[in-house]
Amino acid sequence: SSGINAEYGEISVFISLRLSTMIRTLIACSALFLVADCVWECAWSSDEYPCDGNTACSYGCYKDACWSQCNGACSKTSGNDICEGCKEWCYVNNGSDNYAACREHADCEDYRRNSCYSTCTV
């Protein structure tokens, strides 16, 4: 009987340690995500144009066509899709090899990550 109790005690300690390790790992990963999310900022003010929080690229509607911040002279960070913060932009492709039409910034949300249809320029 005391052997069974000792075995249950060891299992309980093992589970507690594993759970504690998992919680610490989760907290550390969450903290890293929050720091990474704050490091990159869109080039244009979010009061002026929307900001894609995943890519740190500004986007919006200008002269009835959707545009997005891009990296022309500014290179992408380590080859990923995060904008560098330079005020470079291009009109985006609507997916059918044409400009994405819009009347307001919200119309461009679905196109904000599409490739450039025009040259990336300052």
Backbone as a chain_set.jsonl record, in Angstrom:
{"seq": "SSGINAEYGEISVFISLRLSTMIRTLIACSALFLVADCVWECAWSSDEYPCDGNTACSYGCYKDACWSQCNGACSKTSGNDICEGCKEWCYVNNGSDNYAACREHADCEDYRRNSCYSTCTV", "coords": {"N": [[0.828, -1.196, 0.0], [1.942, 1.271, 0.805], [3.861, 1.45, -1.144], [2.359, 1.838, -3.436], [1.214, 4.336, -2.876], [3.56, 5.882, -2.834], [4.329, 5.612, -5.482], [2.19, 6.908, -6.807], [2.622, 9.439, -5.762], [5.086, 10.108, -6.955], [4.313, 10.168, -9.654], [2.486, 12.251, -9.556], [4.177, 14.415, -8.888], [5.801, 14.404, -11.161], [3.925, 15.048, -13.196], [3.165, 17.599, -12.309], [5.597, 18.992, -12.609], [5.965, 18.792, -15.404], [3.725, 20.187, -16.32], [4.238, 22.701, -15.235], [6.564, 23.364, -16.668], [5.523, 23.45, -19.255], [3.745, 25.627, -19.035], [5.535, 27.731, -18.463], [6.978, 27.73, -20.876], [4.96, 28.439, -22.684], [4.356, 31.028, -21.77], [6.811, 32.303, -22.287], [6.957, 32.07, -25.095], [4.705, 33.567, -25.814], [5.47, 36.091, -24.908], [7.655, 36.592, -26.611], [6.297, 36.725, -29.07], [4.727, 39.011, -28.675], [6.726, 40.969, -28.431], [7.956, 40.78, -30.963], [5.811, 41.534, -32.536], [5.615, 44.188, -31.925], [7.977, 45.289, -32.826], [8.074, 45.774, -35.605], [6.786, 48.347, -37.549], [4.311, 49.976, -39.488], [5.012, 52.137, -42.296], [3.451, 54.404, -42.878], [1.264, 56.418, -40.923], [-1.151, 54.83, -38.863], [-3.42, 56.233, -38.445], [-3.778, 57.557, -40.748], [-3.621, 55.663, -42.888], [-4.633, 52.201, -43.216], [-2.965, 49.535, -41.398], [-1.307, 46.539, -41.919], [-1.012, 44.255, -39.564], [0.37, 41.81, -39.546], [2.289, 41.864, -41.574], [3.42, 44.324, -41.372], [2.915, 46.297, -43.225], [1.678, 49.204, -44.708], [-1.443, 50.056, -46.313], [-3.982, 50.942, -48.719], [-6.515, 53.01, -50.325], [-6.117, 54.861, -53.237], [-6.726, 57.28, -55.566], [-8.826, 55.726, -56.674], [-7.751, 53.139, -56.786], [-6.251, 50.266, -55.291], [-3.453, 50.249, -53.115], [-0.292, 49.174, -51.751], [2.194, 49.176, -49.218], [5.562, 48.535, -50.086], [8.693, 46.817, -50.724], [11.185, 48.178, -52.325], [13.735, 49.803, -52.988], [14.385, 49.482, -50.351], [15.297, 46.587, -48.754], [13.775, 43.393, -48.06], [13.375, 42.078, -44.762], [15.515, 39.586, -43.979], [14.585, 38.101, -46.173], [11.841, 37.763, -45.856], [8.294, 38.599, -45.746], [7.966, 41.077, -44.525], [7.495, 44.492, -44.228], [9.911, 47.085, -44.458], [9.67, 49.657, -43.411], [10.18, 51.82, -44.956], [8.897, 54.472, -46.958], [7.716, 53.358, -49.43], [5.734, 52.341, -52.176], [3.195, 50.574, -54.078], [0.741, 50.062, -56.655], [-1.604, 47.465, -56.283], [-2.093, 44.14, -57.609], [-5.174, 42.823, -58.749], [-5.567, 40.151, -58.86], [-6.355, 39.264, -61.248], [-4.665, 40.213, -63.162], [-4.832, 43.094, -63.244], [-5.498, 46.43, -62.027], [-6.531, 46.746, -58.627], [-9.628, 47.828, -57.884], [-11.135, 50.514, -55.97], [-12.998, 52.454, -53.54], [-12.7, 53.291, -51.008], [-10.47, 52.844, -48.185], [-11.09, 50.42, -46.837], [-12.001, 48.777, -48.872], [-9.742, 47.66, -49.885], [-8.671, 45.739, -48.268], [-8.798, 42.938, -48.828], [-6.982, 42.752, -50.896], [-4.516, 43.582, -50.001], [-2.189, 42.059, -49.592], [-1.498, 41.174, -52.054], [0.547, 40.837, -55.017], [2.598, 43.438, -56.494], [1.201, 45.51, -59.003], [2.069, 47.64, -60.273], [5.155, 49.506, -60.49], [7.266, 49.392, -57.62], [7.617, 52.209, -55.792], [8.912, 55.385, -54.544]], "CA": [[0.0, 0.0, 0.0], [2.799, 2.451, 0.838], [4.544, 1.49, -2.429], [1.418, 2.423, -4.392], [1.139, 5.762, -2.553], [4.812, 6.507, -3.26], [4.285, 5.655, -6.945], [1.251, 7.979, -7.161], [3.282, 10.69, -5.416], [6.077, 10.375, -7.99], [3.573, 10.522, -10.867], [1.917, 13.578, -9.317], [5.281, 15.375, -8.982], [6.196, 14.43, -12.565], [2.892, 15.79, -13.928], [3.274, 18.995, -11.89], [6.787, 19.565, -13.234], [5.707, 18.903, -16.835], [2.753, 21.267, -16.483], [4.945, 23.941, -14.933], [7.446, 23.618, -17.808], [4.669, 23.828, -20.387], [3.228, 26.972, -18.777], [6.66, 28.662, -18.649], [7.256, 27.793, -22.315], [3.865, 29.195, -23.288], [4.542, 32.433, -21.394], [7.985, 32.799, -23.011], [6.579, 32.206, -26.509], [3.772, 34.695, -25.897], [6.255, 37.321, -24.746], [8.398, 36.789, -27.856], [5.347, 37.149, -30.094], [4.362, 40.404, -28.412], [7.877, 41.808, -28.745], [8.106, 40.777, -32.422], [4.689, 42.274, -33.103], [5.834, 45.61, -31.676], [9.214, 45.732, -33.447], [7.815, 46.277, -36.939], [5.693, 49.309, -37.653], [4.039, 50.439, -40.841], [5.66, 53.414, -42.613], [2.47, 55.473, -42.775], [0.499, 56.413, -39.683], [-2.404, 54.067, -38.938], [-4.512, 57.213, -38.472], [-3.898, 57.985, -42.144], [-3.871, 54.479, -43.711], [-4.625, 50.955, -42.428], [-1.689, 48.844, -41.244], [-1.414, 45.086, -41.811], [-0.212, 43.899, -38.394], [1.204, 40.627, -39.78], [3.387, 42.16, -42.493], [3.866, 45.698, -41.087], [2.786, 47.064, -44.461], [0.52, 50.082, -44.864], [-2.165, 49.868, -47.565], [-5.151, 51.808, -48.782], [-7.113, 53.368, -51.602], [-5.619, 56.14, -53.743], [-7.187, 57.504, -56.945], [-9.695, 54.598, -57.04], [-7.005, 51.88, -56.929], [-5.621, 49.823, -54.039], [-2.003, 50.246, -53.064], [0.304, 48.599, -50.553], [3.608, 49.45, -48.973], [6.38, 47.475, -50.675], [10.135, 46.953, -50.531], [11.901, 48.338, -53.588], [15.11, 50.112, -52.59], [14.532, 48.847, -49.035], [15.178, 45.139, -48.901], [12.952, 42.709, -47.063], [14.132, 41.538, -43.649], [15.831, 38.159, -44.082], [13.838, 37.455, -47.247], [10.436, 37.501, -45.529], [7.322, 39.547, -46.289], [7.747, 42.174, -43.589], [7.937, 45.763, -44.782], [11.039, 47.661, -43.726], [9.386, 50.961, -42.823], [10.396, 52.866, -45.955], [7.65, 54.904, -47.592], [7.657, 52.903, -50.81], [4.405, 51.776, -52.383], [2.816, 50.195, -55.438], [-0.638, 49.618, -56.844], [-1.607, 46.003, -56.204], [-2.798, 43.332, -58.595], [-6.455, 42.336, -58.237], [-5.608, 38.703, -59.024], [-6.706, 39.029, -62.66], [-3.753, 41.072, -63.926], [-5.364, 44.441, -63.389], [-5.502, 47.17, -60.775], [-7.629, 46.474, -57.694], [-10.432, 49.051, -57.778], [-11.626, 50.822, -54.629], [-13.541, 53.782, -53.242], [-12.21, 53.619, -49.661], [-9.408, 51.942, -47.714], [-11.636, 49.104, -46.472], [-12.148, 47.99, -50.102], [-8.43, 47.116, -50.248], [-8.212, 44.751, -47.292], [-8.614, 41.628, -49.467], [-5.901, 42.826, -51.88], [-3.343, 44.204, -49.389], [-0.998, 41.198, -49.663], [-1.268, 40.777, -53.436], [1.78, 41.35, -55.604], [2.505, 44.753, -57.127], [0.813, 45.582, -60.409], [2.89, 48.743, -60.763], [6.493, 49.53, -59.915], [7.398, 49.836, -56.235], [8.255, 53.521, -55.912], [8.863, 56.289, -53.381]], "C": [[0.871, 1.258, 0.0], [3.583, 2.587, -0.462], [3.663, 2.136, -3.489], [1.309, 3.923, -4.156], [2.397, 6.507, -3.013], [4.835, 6.661, -4.782], [3.354, 6.765, -7.42], [1.86, 9.35, -6.851], [4.313, 11.09, -6.463], [5.401, 10.815, -9.291], [3.016, 11.931, -10.732], [2.993, 14.661, -9.448], [5.71, 15.526, -10.433], [5.209, 15.257, -13.392], [2.974, 17.278, -13.58], [4.469, 19.678, -12.548], [6.584, 19.765, -14.732], [4.75, 20.064, -17.114], [3.411, 22.615, -16.246], [5.864, 24.327, -16.092], [6.636, 24.079, -19.02], [4.148, 25.255, -20.222], [4.337, 28.004, -18.968], [7.0, 28.825, -20.129], [6.203, 28.619, -23.026], [4.011, 30.692, -22.994], [5.718, 33.035, -22.172], [7.656, 33.014, -24.488], [5.629, 33.381, -26.706], [4.512, 36.017, -25.8], [7.052, 37.619, -26.01], [7.493, 37.281, -28.97], [4.977, 38.612, -29.91], [5.503, 41.353, -28.745], [8.044, 41.908, -30.256], [7.01, 41.598, -33.068], [4.898, 43.778, -32.948], [7.058, 46.155, -32.401], [8.947, 46.383, -34.8], [6.615, 47.201, -36.928], [5.528, 49.707, -39.107], [4.644, 51.827, -41.048], [4.699, 54.59, -42.477], [1.69, 55.323, -41.472], [-0.799, 55.635, -39.862], [-3.623, 54.977, -38.835], [-4.811, 57.637, -39.908], [-4.295, 56.819, -43.059], [-3.877, 53.24, -42.826], [-3.232, 50.324, -42.423], [-1.949, 47.351, -41.087], [-0.468, 44.655, -40.693], [0.685, 42.693, -38.591], [2.416, 40.924, -40.65], [4.018, 43.521, -42.23], [3.874, 46.554, -42.344], [1.523, 47.918, -44.414], [-0.155, 49.746, -46.191], [-3.343, 50.811, -47.577], [-5.626, 52.035, -50.197], [-6.61, 54.754, -52.008], [-6.004, 56.236, -55.219], [-7.922, 56.266, -57.489], [-8.964, 53.282, -57.294], [-6.324, 51.546, -55.601], [-4.1, 49.825, -54.168], [-1.552, 49.569, -51.788], [1.748, 49.049, -50.444], [4.399, 48.272, -49.535], [7.844, 47.74, -50.366], [10.806, 46.985, -51.891], [13.367, 48.553, -53.27], [15.397, 49.518, -51.211], [14.355, 47.348, -49.217], [14.288, 44.569, -47.805], [13.861, 42.133, -45.984], [14.3, 40.034, -43.817], [14.977, 37.439, -45.113], [12.378, 37.176, -46.912], [9.541, 38.614, -46.077], [7.015, 40.702, -45.351], [8.306, 43.456, -44.194], [8.974, 46.394, -43.866], [10.753, 49.001, -43.076], [9.658, 52.107, -43.766], [9.056, 53.218, -46.6], [7.713, 54.643, -49.091], [6.317, 52.202, -51.004], [4.218, 51.389, -53.844], [1.315, 49.939, -55.475], [-0.614, 48.102, -56.896], [-2.473, 45.359, -57.283], [-4.103, 42.821, -57.981], [-6.589, 40.816, -58.347], [-5.949, 38.305, -60.446], [-5.888, 39.938, -63.574], [-4.352, 42.427, -64.273], [-5.247, 45.138, -62.038], [-6.703, 46.759, -59.928], [-8.377, 47.777, -57.464], [-10.95, 49.241, -56.357], [-12.258, 52.199, -54.596], [-13.051, 54.268, -51.884], [-11.218, 52.547, -49.23], [-9.917, 50.529, -47.425], [-11.803, 48.197, -47.694], [-10.855, 47.252, -50.455], [-7.936, 46.013, -49.314], [-7.938, 43.39, -47.93], [-7.437, 41.603, -50.434], [-4.557, 43.228, -51.271], [-2.073, 43.37, -49.485], [-0.732, 40.689, -51.081], [0.034, 41.386, -53.947], [1.523, 42.72, -56.249], [2.049, 44.595, -58.572], [1.566, 46.737, -61.079], [4.283, 48.607, -60.137], [6.434, 49.991, -58.458], [8.214, 51.114, -56.249], [8.124, 54.331, -54.632], [7.766, 57.305, -53.578]], "O": [[0.577, 2.211, -0.722], [3.939, 3.698, -0.855], [4.147, 2.887, -4.336], [1.31, 4.703, -5.108], [2.311, 7.626, -3.52], [5.285, 7.677, -5.312], [3.699, 7.495, -8.35], [1.641, 10.311, -7.589], [4.413, 12.262, -6.824], [5.874, 11.739, -9.953], [3.066, 12.716, -11.678], [2.749, 15.706, -10.051], [5.957, 16.64, -10.895], [5.626, 16.082, -14.205], [2.862, 18.126, -14.465], [4.362, 20.82, -12.994], [6.985, 20.794, -15.277], [4.961, 20.832, -18.052], [3.162, 23.568, -16.985], [5.933, 25.501, -16.457], [7.04, 25.004, -19.725], [4.119, 26.011, -21.193], [4.102, 29.05, -19.574], [7.279, 29.935, -20.584], [6.537, 29.425, -23.894], [3.811, 31.523, -23.88], [5.621, 34.16, -22.662], [8.037, 34.032, -25.065], [5.756, 34.116, -27.686], [4.209, 36.958, -26.534], [7.123, 38.771, -26.438], [7.879, 38.163, -29.737], [4.92, 39.368, -30.88], [5.269, 42.433, -29.287], [8.251, 43.002, -30.782], [7.258, 42.291, -34.054], [4.404, 44.556, -33.763], [7.173, 47.368, -32.576], [9.525, 47.425, -35.112], [5.566, 46.88, -36.369], [6.499, 49.767, -39.861], [4.775, 52.6, -40.099], [5.092, 55.659, -42.01], [1.489, 54.209, -40.988], [-1.469, 55.762, -40.887], [-4.742, 54.543, -39.109], [-5.932, 58.021, -40.242], [-5.185, 56.957, -43.898], [-3.204, 53.217, -41.796], [-2.429, 50.552, -43.328], [-2.721, 46.941, -40.221], [0.75, 44.687, -40.867], [1.676, 42.551, -37.874], [3.465, 40.302, -40.481], [5.055, 43.839, -42.812], [4.727, 47.426, -42.51], [0.436, 47.421, -44.12], [0.487, 49.211, -47.095], [-3.67, 51.416, -46.555], [-5.208, 51.357, -51.136], [-6.669, 55.699, -51.222], [-5.647, 55.371, -56.019], [-7.672, 55.823, -58.61], [-9.509, 52.396, -57.952], [-5.877, 52.438, -54.88], [-3.546, 49.449, -55.202], [-2.335, 49.406, -50.852], [2.429, 49.271, -51.445], [3.943, 47.13, -49.464], [8.186, 48.781, -49.805], [10.976, 45.95, -52.534], [14.156, 47.608, -53.278], [16.522, 49.099, -50.935], [13.356, 46.902, -49.781], [14.083, 45.189, -46.762], [14.995, 41.745, -46.267], [13.316, 39.294, -43.796], [14.673, 36.26, -44.932], [11.73, 36.414, -47.63], [10.018, 39.483, -46.806], [5.912, 41.249, -45.383], [9.459, 43.495, -44.621], [8.913, 46.248, -42.646], [11.545, 49.446, -42.245], [9.396, 53.26, -43.422], [8.191, 52.358, -46.764], [7.758, 55.566, -49.903], [5.824, 51.542, -50.09], [4.969, 51.813, -54.722], [0.698, 49.637, -54.453], [0.292, 47.513, -57.485], [-3.432, 45.945, -57.787], [-4.126, 42.429, -56.814], [-7.618, 40.257, -57.967], [-5.843, 37.134, -60.808], [-6.362, 40.373, -64.624], [-4.374, 42.845, -65.431], [-4.934, 44.506, -61.029], [-7.77, 46.459, -60.463], [-7.821, 48.726, -56.911], [-11.178, 48.274, -55.63], [-12.075, 53.006, -55.508], [-12.987, 55.469, -51.622], [-11.137, 51.478, -49.836], [-9.238, 49.55, -47.738], [-11.751, 46.974, -47.562], [-10.882, 46.311, -51.249], [-6.885, 45.42, -49.558], [-6.939, 42.75, -47.6], [-6.94, 40.525, -50.76], [-3.547, 43.215, -51.975], [-0.976, 43.928, -49.461], [0.16, 39.866, -51.287], [0.553, 42.34, -53.367], [0.381, 43.098, -56.51], [2.46, 43.669, -59.271], [1.678, 46.791, -62.304], [4.536, 47.694, -59.351], [5.648, 50.872, -58.109], [9.371, 51.112, -56.67], [7.328, 54.004, -53.752], [7.554, 58.159, -52.718]]}, "num_chains": 1, "name": "protein.A"}
